[in-house]
Amino acid sequence: MKKIILKLIIFQCSICIAEAQWIIQPTGNIHDIRDVEFINRYTGWACGDNYIYKTTNGGNNWIEQSHPYAYTIQQIFPVNDSVVYACGWWNFMKTINGGNNWTAFFAGGTGQGLPVLEALYFIDENTGWLAGNVVVMKTTNGGNSFVDSMRIEGDVRDIYFKDSLNGVACGMVADFQKTTNGGRSWNELEIIKNGWLYDFIRLGIINDNVWVGGKSIYKSTNFGISFDSIGLVPTFFENVTMYGLSFTSNTTGYTAGNRGEMYKTTDGGYNWKRENCGTSTSIIFSIEAYNDSVVWASRGNGTIIHTVNGGQTYIKKLNSFQTAIYKLCQNYPNPFNPTTNIEFAIPKDNFVSLKIYNLLGKEIMSLLNEFKQAGSYSVTFDAANYPSGVYYYKIKSGSFVQVRKMVLIR
């Protein structure tokens, strides 16, 4: 009887996980998780307060790593699976063996006193920058020594370099600055001409496209030379601070704020739709969007939330009974506006991808791209941000490939 009950519990839990858009990944503590970064689909690090965590299975388990630093750790930056940097307040740390051992370094600079460090970025194992309150410092020898850059006005919260010379930084009170000489001097750009000066906590960058924002989102297509106001995040609160910001392509991005709200765009930031990521009002500090489907976000209550279907797609497991054949059903309703359901079945445990294409054959959304157990599933496709027309959906699992047509009518 106990075995039957145990099997029933496992079955019910698997259904709950399959239906969830955002899954909670606890770290085992309740402190703030201020940053989360991945180097591939499964290996990543998270930090917050004076804790560092590592995962090698996509965040299913987070293992605390011991280190010698006793203060708040603001950001972490993995260069590869061995070399990782972290910074916070007056010091920074480095590991060369994936976090098994961490070494703390003093980052105080000549004439700068003790800098409060908030951000860091490395273009390789040796060359990188630390930034914080009115200072940006550069190293070319893996942190053994730093050269003070020219004083930067403002409190920098995020920094990015696309090469050894060209970099951008953002910070408090709508601060945005750009350098073309490796950080020796910085030029400040006034992005918000009129209106509330929201804090710019994170940068979203794809090639030369740069996004920053608070309640309003601003975009540059020339790596920070000029910006346009493109979208308004429909938050419930007026003076909200958007902490997390991450783009996976020129169209798909995520942002989140200090009220626990998360939003997604599929048109480059012009329109944003709220994510159903739970009822927590804890600050979402950081978003790591690995691709359009796989995303992590760190929160202020000791948890990391994770989605493998882009967040807005609703995947429901209909049953776990083994079917005899692969099957892709016609979507319903069809025609539809703006949502439709797609059902499919796989006869054995396998990797499944389900993607949406426009009439020209260009992929516009990945609904599913992960390993699934044998059974029947239902996926909801939300086309609220797409125009009327003919679309195709394609499933691939093992050697099974099938395509069907559907029609969106406004």
Buried (B, 14 or more C-beta within 10 A) or exposed (E): EEEEEEEEEEEEEBBEEBEBBBBBBEBEBEBBBBBBBBBEBBBBBBBBBBBBBBBBEBBEBBEBBEBEBEEBBBBBBBBEEBBBBBBBBBBBBBBBEBBEEBEBBEBBBEEBEBBBBBBBBBBEBBBBBBBBBBBBBBBBEBBEEBEBBEEBEBBBBBBBBBEBEBBBBBBBEBBBBBBEEBBBEBEEBEBBEEEEEBBBBBBBBBEEBBBBBBBBBBBBBEBBEEBEBBBEBEBEEEEBBBBBBBBBEBBBBBBBBBBBBBBBBBBBBBBBBBBEBBEBEBBBBBBBBBBBBBBBBBBBBBBBBBBBBBBBBBBBBBEBEEBEEBBBEEBEEBEBEEBBBBBBBBBEEBEBBBBBBBEEEEEBBBBBBBEBBBBBBBBBBBBEBBEEEEBBBBBBBEEBEEEBEBBBEE
